[in-house]
Amino acid sequence: MKHLLSWVVTPLYLVLFLLTMGAWHPFIALSYYLGPRIYRSVIAIGNGILLLELRLLGTRISVHGLSQIPVGRPLIIVSNHQSLFDIPLLLWTLRAKGPCFIAKKELGRGIPSMSHALRNMGAALIDRGDPKAAISAIEALGRRANEQCEAAIIFPEGTRARNGRLKAFKVQGILALLRTMPDAVIVPAAISGSWRLTANNFKPIGLGAQIRLTFLPAITPSSTESCPPEVERSIESALTAEERRSHATT
């Protein structure tokens, strides 16, 4: 019955999602001329609306550890990546930190609301086929984030883990941020459950997903090379603990 209901709900939700992205685009475009603070606020509100709409799918979202994120320091947020909904989740949750993403360049054009935001809020839009240019773009983002005391967000797996299992980290992006953000601390973030929304690539969308975003204790890098493995272990441990907790409650 639940599977049948998901097929009924999926097209309705996708229409709502696309309408929201299209309707919010003029507000984002206009707010760009009203200054960066208003621009970021409008982007954050749009992402908050997208998260609110997930409730129609029975989705529940919980955020943990936000209060322990250091203040007054540039941040490198290193997160696992399970679905496209991870992006609005992090943008909304970290809206006070001036979040900037590292994203593939294809997202920088043709997508209402999202493309405009990525192009103009300081994101690094990288070409996966040109590693040298990609590292340069990440370093440029890192320098801006370090100077403006903002948060650089990176998904070091490179692609989404559609089954929820953590993929091996590609560490060059993290290392580039560490080189250009000497004042930063690393905050590992573990996202669990969001993969259930898009496990079937919207054929259909998953109902009743329980999404949990957990910010883990900050790491002050003592050694650039040893930091990425430490972060990866931290996130993997948190995801394993969450999987055990989830099984214990079902």
N, C-alpha and C positions, 0 to 999 in steps of 0.2 A: 504493500500500500504506500509506504514511504517513497519507494522508487518511482511509482506512478505519479505521486504528488509532485516529486521533483521535476518530472518532465512537464507537468502543467505549469509549475512556478517559474521554471528557467526562462522561457521566452518573455514572460511578463517582467521578470526582474531585469533581464538584459535590456529591454526597452526603457525601463526606468533608469538604469545605469547610463545608457547612451543619452537619454534626454537630460539627465543631470550634467553630464560632461559638456554637452552642447549648450545648455542654458547658462551654465556658469562661466563659459568662455568669455562672453562680453564683459562680465564683471571683472574678471582677471585682467583682460586687455585694458580696460579703462583704468583700473587701479594702478597699473604700471606707471601711469603719468602722475599719480598722486603721492609718489615717494615709496621707498623700499619698505618702510614699516607697514604702511597700509597694504601694499602689494602682498607682502608675506602673510598678513592677517587674512586677506581675502582668500589666498590659496589655502591657508589652514582651515578656514571655515568650509570651503568646498570639500576638502578631504574629510572633515568631520561629518558632513552630510552623507558622503559615500559610506562611511562606517555606520552611521545611523540606519541607513537603508538596509544594511545587512541583517538587521533585526527581523526584517520581513521573511528572511530565510531561516529564522530560528537560531541565528548565530549569536553566540555570547562571547564577549571580549573582556578579558581581565588583564590589568597591567600591574606589575609588581617591581619593586626596587627603584622606582623613579626618584624617590626622596633621597636616595644615597648617591645619586649622580653628583659629582663635584661641581661647585659653582665657581664662576670667575676664572675658569680655565678653558682653553680650547679643548675640544673633545674629538676623539676618533671613535665613532660608534661602529663596531664590527659585529655584523649580524648574519645569522643564517638566513636562507631565502627559500620560502616554500610556495608562495603564490604572488600574483600581482597585487593582492590586497595588503601585502606587507608594506608597500610604499605609502599608501594613505595612512596606515596604522602608525608608522614611524613619523611621518610628517606631522600628523595631528598631535601625537604624544609629545614630540620634541619641539613643538612650535615655538616655545620660549627660548630655545637654544640656537635659533637661526640655522636649521638643518640644510645641508647641501649634499646632493647625491652624486654618486658615480654611476652612470647609466650608459647603455649602449646608444650609439648615435641615432639609430633608427627611431628611438622614442622622442627625438627632438623635432620631429616634423609629422604633420598629418593627423595628430591626435588632439581633439578639442580639449582645451584647458591644460592637459598634461604637458604637451609640447611647448606651449607658451611659457609655462612655469619653469620647466627644465632649462629652457634657453636663457631665461632672464633672472633666475634666482641663484646663479652661481654654480650650477651643476657642471660636472665634467662629463661631456658626451664623448665617449671613446669609440674608436674603430677597432674592433677585435682583430681585424686583419692587419693592423699596423701597430704592433706593440710599442715601438719607439714613440710614436705620436701619442699613444694612449698614456704612457708613463708621464710624458710632458704635461698632458692635460691634468692628470691626477696631481702632479707636483704643483701646478698653478693653483688648483683648488686648495691644496694644502697650505700654500703660502697665504692665500686670502683668508682661509679659516683661522690660521694661526694669528694673523694680524688683527682680525676682527673678533677674536675670541668666540668663534662659532663651532658648530659640530659638523664634521665631515662623516658621512655615512657610506659604508662600503659593504657589499655582499661578496666576500672573497671566494665563494663557491663558483661564481661566474654565471651559473644558470640555476633555475629553480629546481629544488628537490621535490619532484612531484609525488613521491611516496613518503615524504617526511624524514627520510634518513639523511643525515649530514653527509655532504660530499667533501672530498679532500679540498683543502684551501689552496688557492693560487695566491701566493704570498707577495708577489711583486707590487701589487697595488698598496698593500699595507706598508711595505717597506718604503714605498715612495712617499706615503703620508708621514711616516715616522721621520724621514729625512727632512721634510719641509715643515713639520709641526713640532719643533723642539720643546715647546711649552705645553704640549698636549698630554692628556692622559687617555688611555684606551679604556673604553667601556664595552665589554662584551654584551651582546643582546641575544637572547634565545627566544625564537618564535616557534611555538608548537600549535598544531591543529589547523593552521590556515590552508595547508595542502589539501585538506578534505573538501574545500570549496571548489577547487579546480582540478582535482585528481583525474577527472574524466574529460578535461578540456571543455567544460561546460556542456557535456553530452551525457547526463544533465549536470547541473550545478549541485553541489552537496548541501543537504539541509541539516540544520541542527549542529553545525560545527562549533566546537568549543576552542576558541583561540586564546592563547596565553602568551603575553609578551613579558619577559623577565629580564630586567637589567641586572647584570651580575657585578660583583665588586670590581671597582676600577683598578686598573693595572698601570703603575708608573714604570715605563720602560727602563730597565737597567742595562739591557743588551738588545740592540736592534734585531739581531738575527734570531735570538731565542724568544722574542716576544710573540710572533705569529703562532708558533706551536703551543705556547702557553694559553693564548686566547682560544685556539681551536679546541684544546682539551677542556677548557672551562665551559664552552658552549655545548660540547658533546656530553659532558657530565650532566649539565642542566637538562638537556633533552632526554637523556636516559632516565633521570630521576622523574621527569614529568611523565614519561611513558609508563613507568612503574606506578606512579600515583593514579594515572588515568585507568590502568587496568584494575587497580585495587578498588576503585569506586564504581566499576561497572559490573 
